[in-house]
Amino acid sequence: MIRVPMNRLRFPTPRSSGLRRALGWTGAMLFVAAWYLAAQAAMDLLFEVKPGPDAFRADLIAHLVIGALLYGMSSSLARFALGTAALFTALTLGNALKMSILGGPLMPDDFVAAKNMFLLLEGWQLAGAALMVAVPAILLWWMIAWRRAWSWVNVGGIALAVALLVTFPEPASLALDKQLGNSVWNQRGNFESRGLPLQLLQEGVRSRARREPAPTPDEVEAAIARLGTSARSDLIKVASPAGPKRNLHMIVLESFWDPMLLGASKLSADPLDPAFRELWAASGHAHALAPVFGGYTANTEFEILCGFPVERDNVFFEGGLRNDVPCLPRHLASAGYRSFASHPNAASFWNRVNAYRRIGFDTYWSDSDFALDDMNEGFLSDASLYRQVLERLGTEIQGPTPIFNYVLTYFGHLPYPLNAQRQNVVGAAEGHATVEAYANTMYYKSRELMDFLHELRQRDPDSLIVLFGDHLPALGNQFGGFRESGLLAPNRAEFSDTMFRTLVATPLILIDGRRGVVKTGDLPFYQLPGLLLRLLEDQRPSMMALTAPEPGSPAIRPLPGMHFIGDGDTVTTCRDPADQSAACTSSTARLAALRVIGRDIFGGAQHALRRLEPTPGFRAAASALPPDELKPKL
């Protein structure tokens, strides 16, 4: 046996152990601070995104606090550095990407909707998005010393804090707003004054706090009364036994807009088909006013199919639409229509399977139902989509049963790819590559649309046809090409009143059969269903009558935290509830009433629908639907 002299053995002393812990904590906090400074410089350089000067200290402290919680659970400084860097980088990069493309920061609802992004991306983009989620999760799990008691103390403390915030969100939200301030309509400004961790905390608590209970019958009655006598008469009108008989075709065009407005890009030719220009001129260059910019098409869909505005920065199909409702497809079904929805994307994207079932579509054709024979990277061309829709409808168009044909295109989505059969024909100034790609996409998209429209009008000359862009395109960081051409400012806080209209206005063409093009003027999307029912001469009671446009009334377009009123060339924004004009006060009251009725119809007890005369077939149709989801079918 080897004996080691006791004077040669060294045992850790309390002093040396404490020194190592102090050095470890110092190293961890220095690492977080160094990462923070480097990351903010990189995001500013690459995306022009960073917290404002006033938020720098609070944002750095927030990162250090999160770092301290994570280090308290970590098994080593090296593992902590890898796990923390992966988590912070994924969140910071995701926030910068959203800010640069859509103009707003990460919000709590983005994490719920994130699964949809995986259905949209492919190739290296899909791999990159998957890594942004998987790598931080794996490294954080690997980082934590699960067998150490102090790790579980930290986990328990975090869980307790979350539970308290979830249980008592209102006082937490009020306290955070008082301390940090809040602007509902300018979320970018909120981020710049808070930084990302506080932004997610504050908006997460607010999201929980704003979960309002379903309206009571008295609240619904008061909201209907606030809308005036015309709304009350629409709700109690005696049902006409006969419904409309003409076909309705609705074509929703992905990111369809007029690139010629981008003067700074100096396009070599007009991308839009001259035939489209002629039709649009006949409409008086009418515009639809969308609830979104650059994405979130599902919110446009909700408005054009259900007739109620979306006012919040989340996807209504994902959480707001919880009831079976008599939106346009179900309302027309009660008059004998068959309804078809076509969209060559993954069926479940934006929860469309369940949403389409709840609003009454009979048939939903998605990507698996189409031959993907003319692809522009991941997007089926409009020409192929239109051809296959006509083939599938077949004799239904001329048949005895009227149809509602709803087509949502996919070609035209960022990054605006073209295949080998679609070569660039429009050039742009140097440094405007994104605008050039978009302009060439519009070149083909507008021509394929007009070819389809020509055939559709020949086959169905008496039908009602409406077509429009779902939202403006995303054209680069900080509103990209729009900013360069002076159409938008880089920050919503710097927008003029007219810029808010520019942000959401897309071309709109409405063709009333042989009567030709209808001049609608500016039309918020939520007013479209009511107008279509009037043109179809459908006098039956409908919830969509509540929002149908009235002659001479200005357009009211709500956006998150604000709204604007458009009256011809004049635009008035209503942002500050404490300082509003008479027009803003009136429109604010109207929107508040619609908000109550919408909560009741789409997520509550549907007291408002009881004010309607029974729509034949609604209850029967709702009870006959599959209990879980509408299957895409032929």
C-alpha positions as CSV (number, residue, x, y, z in Angstrom):
1,M,0.0,0.0,0.0
2,I,1.3,3.4,-0.9
3,R,1.1,5.9,1.9
4,V,0.8,9.5,1.1
5,P,2.0,11.9,3.8
6,M,-0.8,14.0,5.1
7,N,1.1,17.2,4.6
8,R,1.0,16.6,0.8
9,L,-2.8,16.2,0.6
10,R,-4.7,19.5,-0.2
11,F,-8.4,19.9,0.7
12,P,-10.5,22.8,-0.6
13,T,-10.8,25.4,2.0
14,P,-13.9,27.5,2.3
15,R,-11.9,30.5,1.1
16,S,-10.7,28.7,-2.1
17,S,-14.2,27.3,-2.8
18,G,-15.8,30.7,-2.4
19,L,-13.2,32.2,-4.7
20,R,-14.0,29.7,-7.4
21,R,-17.7,30.5,-7.1
22,A,-17.0,34.2,-7.2
23,L,-14.8,33.8,-10.3
24,G,-17.5,31.6,-11.9
25,W,-20.2,34.1,-11.4
26,T,-18.0,37.0,-12.5
27,G,-17.1,35.1,-15.7
28,A,-20.8,34.2,-16.4
29,M,-21.9,37.8,-16.0
30,L,-19.0,39.2,-18.1
31,F,-19.9,36.6,-20.8
32,V,-23.6,37.8,-20.8
33,A,-22.5,41.5,-21.0
34,A,-20.0,40.8,-23.8
35,W,-22.6,38.7,-25.7
36,Y,-25.1,41.5,-25.3
37,L,-22.9,44.2,-26.7
38,A,-21.8,42.1,-29.6
39,A,-25.3,41.0,-30.4
40,Q,-26.8,44.5,-30.4
41,A,-24.0,45.8,-32.6
42,A,-24.6,42.9,-35.1
43,M,-28.4,43.4,-35.2
44,D,-27.9,47.1,-35.7
45,L,-25.5,46.5,-38.5
46,L,-27.4,43.7,-40.3
47,F,-31.0,44.7,-39.6
48,E,-31.0,48.3,-38.2
49,V,-32.7,46.9,-35.1
50,K,-31.6,47.8,-31.5
51,P,-33.1,49.1,-28.3
52,G,-33.1,52.8,-27.8
53,P,-30.4,54.6,-25.7
54,D,-32.9,55.0,-22.8
55,A,-33.5,51.2,-22.7
56,F,-29.9,50.1,-22.8
57,R,-29.3,49.8,-19.1
58,A,-32.6,48.2,-18.3
59,D,-32.2,45.8,-21.2
60,L,-28.7,44.8,-20.2
61,I,-29.9,44.3,-16.6
62,A,-32.7,42.1,-17.8
63,H,-30.3,39.9,-19.8
64,L,-28.0,39.7,-16.7
65,V,-30.9,38.6,-14.5
66,I,-31.9,35.9,-16.9
67,G,-28.2,34.9,-17.2
68,A,-28.0,34.7,-13.4
69,L,-31.0,32.4,-13.2
70,L,-29.6,30.1,-15.9
71,Y,-26.1,30.1,-14.3
72,G,-27.6,29.1,-11.0
73,M,-28.8,26.0,-12.7
74,S,-25.8,25.2,-14.9
75,S,-23.3,22.4,-14.4
76,S,-20.3,24.4,-15.7
77,L,-19.4,27.8,-17.0
78,A,-18.7,26.4,-20.5
79,R,-22.1,24.7,-20.7
80,F,-23.7,27.9,-19.4
81,A,-22.0,30.0,-22.1
82,L,-23.1,27.7,-24.9
83,G,-26.7,27.3,-23.7
84,T,-27.2,31.0,-22.9
85,A,-25.7,32.2,-26.1
86,A,-27.9,29.8,-28.1
87,L,-31.1,31.0,-26.4
88,F,-30.3,34.7,-26.5
89,T,-29.2,34.6,-30.1
90,A,-32.3,32.7,-31.3
91,L,-34.6,35.2,-29.6
92,T,-32.6,38.3,-30.7
93,L,-32.3,37.1,-34.3
94,G,-35.9,36.1,-34.5
95,N,-36.9,39.6,-33.2
96,A,-34.6,41.3,-35.7
97,L,-36.0,39.4,-38.6
98,K,-39.6,40.1,-37.7
99,M,-38.8,43.8,-37.0
100,S,-37.0,44.2,-40.3
101,I,-39.7,42.4,-42.5
102,L,-43.0,43.3,-40.8
103,G,-42.1,46.4,-38.8
104,G,-42.9,45.0,-35.3
105,P,-41.1,43.0,-32.6
106,L,-41.6,39.5,-31.3
107,M,-44.9,39.1,-29.4
108,P,-46.1,36.3,-27.2
109,D,-48.6,35.2,-29.9
110,D,-45.7,34.6,-32.3
111,F,-44.6,31.6,-30.3
112,V,-48.0,30.1,-30.6
113,A,-48.1,30.7,-34.3
114,A,-44.5,29.6,-34.9
115,K,-45.5,26.2,-36.0
116,N,-47.0,27.7,-39.2
117,M,-43.6,29.0,-40.2
118,F,-42.3,25.4,-40.5
119,L,-45.1,24.8,-43.0
120,L,-44.1,27.8,-45.1
121,L,-40.3,27.3,-45.2
122,E,-38.3,24.7,-47.1
123,G,-34.6,23.9,-47.8
124,W,-32.0,25.8,-45.9
125,Q,-34.6,28.2,-44.5
126,L,-36.5,25.3,-42.9
127,A,-33.3,23.9,-41.6
128,G,-32.2,27.2,-40.2
129,A,-35.6,27.7,-38.5
130,A,-35.5,24.2,-37.0
131,L,-32.0,24.8,-35.7
132,M,-33.1,28.1,-34.1
133,V,-35.6,26.1,-32.0
134,A,-33.8,22.8,-31.5
135,V,-30.3,24.0,-30.7
136,P,-31.2,26.3,-27.7
137,A,-33.6,23.6,-26.3
138,I,-31.0,20.9,-26.5
139,L,-28.2,23.0,-25.1
140,L,-30.3,24.4,-22.2
141,W,-31.3,20.8,-21.2
142,W,-27.6,19.8,-21.4
143,M,-26.5,22.8,-19.5
144,I,-28.7,22.3,-16.4
145,A,-27.3,20.3,-13.5
146,W,-30.5,18.3,-12.9
147,R,-29.1,16.4,-9.9
148,R,-28.2,19.5,-7.9
149,A,-30.8,20.8,-5.4
150,W,-30.2,24.4,-6.2
151,S,-31.2,23.9,-9.8
152,W,-34.6,22.7,-8.7
153,V,-34.9,25.7,-6.4
154,N,-34.3,28.0,-9.4
155,V,-36.8,26.0,-11.5
156,G,-39.4,26.2,-8.7
157,G,-38.8,29.9,-8.3
158,I,-39.3,30.5,-12.0
159,A,-42.4,28.4,-12.0
160,L,-43.8,30.2,-9.0
161,A,-43.2,33.6,-10.6
162,V,-44.9,32.5,-13.9
163,A,-47.9,31.1,-11.9
164,L,-48.3,34.4,-10.0
165,L,-48.2,36.4,-13.3
166,V,-50.7,34.0,-14.9
167,T,-53.0,34.1,-11.9
168,F,-52.8,37.9,-11.3
169,P,-52.0,39.4,-14.7
170,E,-54.0,42.7,-14.3
171,P,-52.0,44.3,-11.4
172,A,-48.7,43.1,-13.0
173,S,-49.7,44.6,-16.4
174,L,-50.8,47.9,-14.8
175,A,-47.5,48.1,-12.8
176,L,-45.4,47.4,-15.8
177,D,-47.3,49.9,-17.9
178,K,-46.8,52.6,-15.2
179,Q,-43.1,51.9,-14.9
180,L,-42.2,51.3,-18.6
181,G,-45.0,53.0,-20.5
182,N,-47.0,51.5,-23.4
183,S,-48.1,52.4,-26.9
184,V,-50.5,49.9,-28.3
185,W,-50.2,51.1,-31.9
186,N,-46.4,51.5,-31.9
187,Q,-45.0,48.2,-30.8
188,R,-41.6,49.0,-32.4
189,G,-41.4,52.0,-30.1
190,N,-42.3,49.8,-27.1
191,F,-39.4,47.5,-28.0
192,E,-37.0,50.4,-28.4
193,S,-37.9,51.7,-25.0
194,R,-37.9,48.4,-23.2
195,G,-35.6,45.8,-24.9
196,L,-36.7,42.3,-25.8
197,P,-37.0,40.5,-22.4
198,L,-39.1,43.2,-20.9
199,Q,-41.1,43.5,-24.2
200,L,-42.0,39.8,-24.0
201,L,-42.7,39.9,-20.3
202,Q,-44.9,43.0,-20.5
203,E,-46.9,41.9,-23.6
204,G,-47.2,38.3,-22.2
205,V,-48.8,39.6,-19.1
206,R,-51.0,41.9,-21.1
207,S,-52.1,39.1,-23.3
208,R,-53.2,37.2,-20.3
209,A,-54.9,40.2,-18.7
210,R,-56.9,41.1,-21.7
211,R,-58.7,37.7,-21.9
212,E,-62.1,39.2,-21.4
213,P,-65.2,37.2,-20.4
214,A,-67.8,36.5,-23.0
215,P,-70.3,39.4,-23.2
216,T,-73.6,39.1,-21.4
217,P,-77.0,39.5,-23.2
218,D,-77.3,43.1,-21.8
219,E,-73.9,44.0,-23.1
220,V,-74.7,42.7,-26.5
221,E,-78.0,44.5,-26.6
222,A,-76.3,47.8,-25.6
223,A,-73.6,47.3,-28.3
224,I,-76.3,46.7,-31.0
225,A,-78.1,49.8,-29.8
226,R,-74.9,51.8,-30.1
227,L,-74.7,50.9,-33.8
228,G,-78.0,52.7,-34.4
229,T,-81.4,52.0,-35.8
230,S,-80.2,50.7,-39.1
231,A,-78.3,47.9,-37.4
232,R,-81.3,47.0,-35.3
233,S,-83.5,46.8,-38.3
234,D,-81.0,44.6,-40.2
235,L,-81.0,42.2,-37.2
236,I,-84.7,41.8,-36.9
237,K,-85.7,42.0,-40.6
238,V,-88.1,39.2,-41.7
239,A,-86.3,36.6,-43.8
240,S,-87.0,36.5,-47.5
241,P,-87.8,32.9,-48.5
242,A,-85.6,33.2,-51.6
243,G,-81.9,33.7,-51.5
244,P,-79.4,34.7,-54.2
245,K,-78.8,32.4,-57.2
246,R,-75.8,33.9,-59.0
247,N,-72.3,32.3,-58.5
248,L,-69.8,34.2,-56.4
249,H,-66.1,34.0,-57.2
250,M,-63.6,35.5,-54.8
251,I,-59.9,35.5,-55.8
252,V,-57.4,36.5,-53.0
253,L,-54.1,37.5,-54.5
254,E,-50.9,36.9,-52.5
255,S,-49.1,40.2,-51.9
256,F,-50.7,41.8,-55.0
257,W,-49.9,45.5,-55.2
258,D,-48.8,48.2,-57.8
259,P,-45.0,48.2,-58.1
260,M,-45.0,51.3,-60.2
261,L,-45.5,53.4,-57.1
262,L,-41.9,52.6,-56.1
263,G,-40.3,55.5,-58.0
264,A,-36.9,55.1,-56.5
265,S,-36.5,51.6,-58.0
266,K,-36.8,53.0,-61.5
267,L,-38.5,50.0,-63.0
268,S,-37.8,49.5,-66.7
269,A,-41.4,48.6,-67.5
270,D,-44.8,48.5,-65.9
271,P,-45.2,45.0,-64.5
272,L,-49.0,44.9,-64.3
273,D,-50.9,43.6,-67.3
274,P,-52.5,46.5,-69.4
275,A,-55.8,44.6,-69.2
276,F,-55.7,44.7,-65.4
277,R,-54.8,48.4,-65.6
278,E,-57.9,49.0,-67.7
279,L,-60.2,47.1,-65.3
280,W,-58.7,48.9,-62.3
281,A,-59.2,52.3,-63.9
282,A,-62.8,51.4,-64.5
283,S,-63.2,50.8,-60.7
284,G,-61.9,54.3,-60.1
285,H,-58.6,52.7,-58.8
286,A,-60.5,51.3,-55.8
287,H,-58.5,49.9,-52.9
288,A,-59.2,47.4,-50.2
289,L,-57.9,48.2,-46.8
290,A,-56.3,45.2,-45.1
291,P,-55.8,44.6,-41.3
292,V,-52.2,43.5,-41.8
293,F,-48.9,44.4,-43.6
294,G,-46.6,41.9,-45.3
295,G,-48.1,38.7,-43.8
296,Y,-50.8,37.2,-41.6
297,T,-53.1,36.6,-44.6
298,A,-55.5,34.6,-42.3
299,N,-56.6,37.9,-40.7
300,T,-57.6,39.3,-44.1
301,E,-59.4,36.0,-44.8
302,F,-61.4,36.3,-41.5
303,E,-62.5,39.8,-42.4
304,I,-63.5,39.0,-46.0
305,L,-65.4,35.9,-45.0
306,C,-67.0,36.9,-41.7
307,G,-67.5,40.7,-42.0
308,F,-65.9,41.7,-38.6
309,P,-62.6,43.7,-38.1
310,V,-59.4,42.3,-36.7
311,E,-57.8,44.8,-34.3
312,R,-55.1,42.9,-32.6
313,D,-51.6,41.7,-33.6
314,N,-52.4,38.0,-33.6
315,V,-54.0,35.5,-36.0
316,F,-57.7,35.3,-35.3
317,F,-58.1,31.9,-36.9
318,E,-55.6,30.5,-34.3
319,G,-57.5,31.5,-31.1
320,G,-60.4,33.9,-31.7
321,L,-62.6,31.8,-33.9
322,R,-64.0,29.2,-31.4
323,N,-67.7,28.8,-32.5
324,D,-69.5,27.6,-35.6
325,V,-70.7,30.9,-37.2
326,P,-72.9,32.0,-40.1
327,C,-70.1,33.7,-42.1
328,L,-70.3,34.1,-45.8
329,P,-70.0,30.4,-46.8
330,R,-72.5,29.1,-44.2
331,H,-74.9,32.0,-44.9
332,L,-74.9,31.2,-48.6
333,A,-75.2,27.5,-47.9
334,S,-78.6,28.3,-46.3
335,A,-79.7,29.6,-49.7
336,G,-78.6,26.4,-51.4
337,Y,-75.0,27.3,-52.4
338,R,-72.1,24.9,-52.4
339,S,-68.8,26.5,-51.3
340,F,-65.3,25.6,-52.4
341,A,-62.1,26.9,-50.8
342,S,-58.8,26.4,-52.8
343,H,-55.3,27.1,-51.5
344,P,-52.2,25.1,-52.6
345,N,-50.5,25.4,-49.2
346,A,-50.4,22.9,-46.3
347,A,-54.0,22.4,-45.2
348,S,-53.4,23.2,-41.5
349,F,-51.5,26.4,-42.1
350,W,-53.0,29.2,-39.8
351,N,-55.4,26.6,-38.5
352,R,-57.4,26.8,-41.8
353,V,-58.8,23.2,-41.5
354,N,-60.7,24.1,-38.4
355,A,-61.4,27.7,-39.3
356,Y,-62.9,26.8,-42.7
357,R,-65.1,24.2,-41.0
358,R,-66.3,26.7,-38.5
359,I,-67.3,29.3,-41.0
360,G,-69.1,26.8,-43.2
361,F,-67.0,25.8,-46.3
362,D,-68.2,22.5,-47.8
363,T,-65.0,21.6,-49.6
364,Y,-61.4,22.6,-48.9
365,W,-58.7,21.8,-51.5
366,S,-55.1,22.2,-50.2
367,D,-51.7,21.3,-51.5
368,S,-52.2,17.5,-51.4
369,D,-55.3,17.9,-53.7
370,F,-53.4,19.7,-56.5
371,A,-50.8,18.5,-59.0
372,L,-47.8,20.5,-58.1
373,D,-46.7,20.7,-61.7
374,D,-45.6,24.3,-62.2
375,M,-43.6,25.3,-59.1
376,N,-41.7,28.5,-58.3
377,E,-39.6,26.9,-55.6
378,G,-42.2,26.1,-53.0
379,F,-45.1,28.0,-54.6
380,L,-47.5,26.6,-57.2
381,S,-48.0,29.1,-60.0
382,D,-51.3,30.9,-60.3
383,A,-51.8,29.6,-63.8
384,S,-51.7,26.0,-62.6
385,L,-53.9,26.8,-59.7
386,Y,-56.6,28.5,-61.8
387,R,-56.5,25.8,-64.4
388,Q,-57.0,23.0,-61.8
389,V,-59.7,24.9,-59.9
390,L,-61.7,25.2,-63.2
391,E,-61.1,21.6,-63.9
392,R,-62.3,20.5,-60.5
393,L,-65.4,22.8,-60.6
394,G,-66.2,21.4,-64.0
395,T,-69.9,21.7,-64.8
396,E,-70.6,23.1,-61.3
397,I,-70.2,26.6,-62.7
398,Q,-73.1,26.2,-65.1
399,G,-75.1,23.8,-62.9
400,P,-78.4,24.4,-61.2
401,T,-76.8,24.8,-57.8
402,P,-75.1,28.2,-57.2
403,I,-71.5,28.1,-56.0
404,F,-69.2,30.2,-53.9
405,N,-65.7,29.7,-55.4
406,Y,-63.0,31.0,-53.0
407,V,-59.5,30.9,-54.4
408,L,-56.5,31.9,-52.2
409,T,-53.3,32.1,-54.3
410,Y,-49.8,31.2,-53.0
411,F,-47.5,32.4,-55.8
412,G,-46.2,35.9,-55.0
413,H,-45.0,35.2,-51.5
414,L,-41.6,36.4,-50.3
415,P,-38.8,35.8,-51.5
416,Y,-40.6,36.1,-54.9
417,P,-38.9,33.2,-56.7
418,L,-39.5,32.4,-60.4
419,N,-38.8,29.1,-62.2
420,A,-36.9,28.6,-65.5
421,Q,-40.0,29.2,-67.6
422,R,-40.5,32.6,-66.0
423,Q,-37.5,34.8,-66.8
424,N,-37.1,38.3,-65.6
425,V,-38.5,40.9,-68.0
426,V,-38.5,44.0,-65.7
427,G,-35.3,45.6,-64.5
428,A,-34.7,47.9,-61.5
429,A,-32.1,50.3,-60.3
430,E,-28.9,48.9,-58.7
431,G,-29.4,47.9,-55.1
432,H,-33.1,47.2,-55.6
433,A,-32.9,43.5,-56.1
434,T,-35.9,42.7,-53.9
435,V,-38.1,45.2,-55.7
436,E,-37.0,43.8,-59.0
437,A,-37.8,40.2,-58.0
438,Y,-41.2,41.4,-56.7
439,A,-41.9,43.4,-59.9
440,N,-41.2,40.3,-62.1
441,T,-43.5,38.2,-59.9
442,M,-46.2,40.7,-60.5
443,Y,-45.6,40.7,-64.2
444,Y,-46.5,37.0,-64.4
445,K,-49.1,37.1,-61.6
446,S,-51.1,39.8,-63.2
447,R,-51.1,38.1,-66.7
448,E,-52.0,34.7,-65.3
449,L,-54.9,36.5,-63.4
450,M,-56.2,38.2,-66.5
451,D,-56.1,35.0,-68.5
452,F,-58.1,33.2,-65.8
453,L,-60.5,36.1,-65.5
454,H,-61.1,36.2,-69.2
455,E,-62.1,32.5,-69.2
456,L,-64.1,32.8,-66.1
457,R,-66.2,35.6,-67.4
458,Q,-66.8,33.7,-70.6
459,R,-68.0,30.6,-68.8
460,D,-69.9,32.5,-66.1
461,P,-70.9,36.0,-67.4
462,D,-73.5,36.7,-64.8
463,S,-71.5,35.9,-61.8
464,L,-70.2,38.3,-59.1
465,I,-66.4,38.3,-59.2
466,V,-64.2,40.1,-56.7
467,L,-60.4,40.1,-56.7
468,F,-57.8,41.9,-54.5
469,G,-54.4,41.7,-52.9
470,D,-54.4,40.3,-49.4
471,H,-51.8,42.7,-48.1
472,L,-48.8,44.7,-49.2
473,P,-45.5,42.8,-50.0
474,A,-42.5,42.9,-47.7
475,L,-39.7,44.6,-49.6
476,G,-36.7,44.6,-47.3
477,N,-35.6,45.9,-43.9
478,Q,-37.5,48.7,-42.2
479,F,-40.1,48.8,-45.0
480,G,-37.4,48.5,-47.7
481,G,-38.5,49.7,-51.1
482,F,-41.4,51.7,-49.6
483,R,-39.1,53.7,-47.5
484,E,-36.6,54.4,-50.3
485,S,-39.5,55.7,-52.5
486,G,-40.9,57.9,-49.7
487,L,-44.1,55.9,-49.3
488,L,-43.4,54.8,-45.7
489,A,-41.1,56.0,-42.9
490,P,-38.7,53.4,-41.4
491,N,-40.6,53.5,-38.1
492,R,-44.4,53.6,-37.6
493,A,-43.9,56.4,-35.0
494,E,-42.8,58.6,-37.9
495,F,-45.8,57.7,-40.2
496,S,-47.9,60.5,-41.5
497,D,-51.7,59.9,-41.5
498,T,-51.6,59.0,-45.2
499,M,-48.8,56.5,-44.6
500,F,-51.1,54.4,-42.5
501,R,-53.5,54.1,-45.5
502,T,-50.6,53.3,-47.8
503,L,-49.5,50.6,-45.4
504,V,-52.7,48.6,-46.0
505,A,-54.2,49.6,-49.3
506,T,-54.3,47.0,-52.1
507,P,-55.9,47.0,-55.5
508,L,-59.6,46.0,-55.5
509,I,-61.8,45.0,-58.5
510,L,-65.4,44.0,-58.2
511,I,-67.3,42.8,-61.3
512,D,-71.0,42.7,-61.1
513,G,-71.7,40.2,-63.9
514,R,-72.8,41.9,-67.2
515,R,-73.2,45.2,-65.4
516,G,-69.4,45.5,-65.2
517,V,-67.0,47.0,-62.7
518,V,-68.3,48.5,-59.5
519,K,-66.8,51.7,-58.1
520,T,-66.4,50.9,-54.4
521,G,-63.8,53.5,-53.3
522,D,-61.7,52.6,-50.3
523,L,-63.3,49.5,-48.7
524,P,-62.1,48.0,-45.4
525,F,-62.0,44.2,-45.9
526,Y,-64.5,43.6,-43.1
527,Q,-67.1,45.5,-45.1
528,L,-66.8,43.4,-48.2
529,P,-69.1,40.5,-47.2
530,G,-72.0,42.8,-46.5
531,L,-71.5,44.6,-49.9
532,L,-71.4,41.3,-51.7
533,L,-74.7,40.2,-50.2
534,R,-76.3,43.4,-51.3
535,L,-75.0,42.9,-54.9
536,L,-76.4,39.4,-54.8
537,E,-79.7,40.9,-53.7
538,D,-79.7,38.7,-50.6
539,Q,-82.1,40.5,-48.2
540,R,-82.0,37.8,-45.6
541,P,-80.9,38.7,-42.1
542,S,-77.1,38.4,-41.6
543,M,-74.6,39.4,-39.0
544,M,-72.5,40.8,-41.9
545,A,-75.2,43.5,-42.5
546,L,-73.8,45.2,-39.4
547,T,-70.7,46.2,-41.2
548,A,-71.9,46.7,-44.8
549,P,-70.8,50.1,-46.2
550,E,-73.3,52.9,-46.2
551,P,-73.3,55.4,-49.1
552,G,-71.3,58.5,-48.1
553,S,-69.9,57.0,-45.0
554,P,-66.1,57.2,-44.5
555,A,-64.1,54.0,-44.4
556,I,-62.9,53.1,-40.9
557,R,-59.9,50.9,-40.8
558,P,-58.8,49.6,-37.3
559,L,-55.2,48.5,-36.8
560,P,-53.6,47.3,-33.5
561,G,-54.0,50.1,-31.0
562,M,-55.5,52.7,-33.4
563,H,-57.6,53.2,-36.4
564,F,-57.9,55.7,-39.3
565,I,-60.8,57.2,-41.1
566,G,-60.5,57.5,-44.9
567,D,-62.8,60.0,-46.7
568,G,-61.7,60.2,-50.3
569,D,-58.2,61.7,-50.3
570,T,-58.4,62.7,-46.6
571,V,-57.1,60.4,-43.9
572,T,-57.5,61.0,-40.2
573,T,-55.7,58.8,-37.7
574,C,-57.2,58.1,-34.2
575,R,-54.4,57.1,-31.9
576,D,-54.6,58.8,-28.6
577,P,-58.0,58.1,-26.8
578,A,-57.4,61.2,-24.6
579,D,-57.2,63.6,-27.5
580,Q,-59.7,62.7,-30.3
581,S,-61.7,64.6,-32.7
582,A,-65.5,64.2,-32.9
583,A,-65.1,61.9,-35.9
584,C,-62.6,59.7,-33.9
585,T,-64.9,59.6,-30.9
586,S,-67.8,58.4,-33.1
587,S,-65.7,55.8,-34.9
588,T,-64.1,54.6,-31.6
589,A,-67.6,54.0,-30.2
590,R,-68.7,52.1,-33.3
591,L,-65.6,49.9,-33.2
592,A,-66.1,49.2,-29.5
593,A,-69.6,48.0,-30.2
594,L,-68.5,45.8,-33.0
595,R,-65.8,44.4,-30.7
596,V,-68.4,43.3,-28.1
597,I,-70.7,41.7,-30.7
598,G,-67.7,40.0,-32.3
599,R,-66.6,38.5,-29.0
600,D,-70.1,37.3,-28.5
601,I,-70.5,35.7,-31.9
602,F,-67.1,34.1,-32.5
603,G,-66.1,33.1,-28.9
604,G,-69.1,33.7,-26.7
605,A,-72.7,32.5,-26.3
606,Q,-73.9,34.1,-29.6
607,H,-76.6,36.2,-28.0
608,A,-76.5,38.5,-31.1
609,L,-77.4,35.7,-33.4
610,R,-80.6,35.2,-31.5
611,R,-81.7,38.6,-32.6
612,L,-81.5,37.4,-36.2
613,E,-84.5,35.6,-37.7
614,P,-83.5,31.9,-37.9
615,T,-81.4,31.3,-41.0
616,P,-82.7,28.0,-42.5
617,G,-80.2,25.2,-42.2
618,F,-77.6,27.0,-39.9
619,R,-78.2,24.9,-36.8
620,A,-78.7,21.8,-38.9
621,A,-75.6,22.4,-40.9
622,A,-73.5,23.2,-37.8
623,S,-74.7,20.0,-36.1
624,A,-73.9,17.9,-39.1
625,L,-70.3,19.0,-39.4
626,P,-67.5,16.6,-38.3
627,P,-66.8,17.1,-34.6
628,D,-63.0,17.6,-34.9
629,E,-62.1,19.1,-38.2
630,L,-63.1,19.5,-41.8
631,K,-61.1,17.1,-44.0
632,P,-59.7,18.5,-47.2
633,K,-61.7,16.6,-49.8
634,L,-62.3,16.3,-53.6
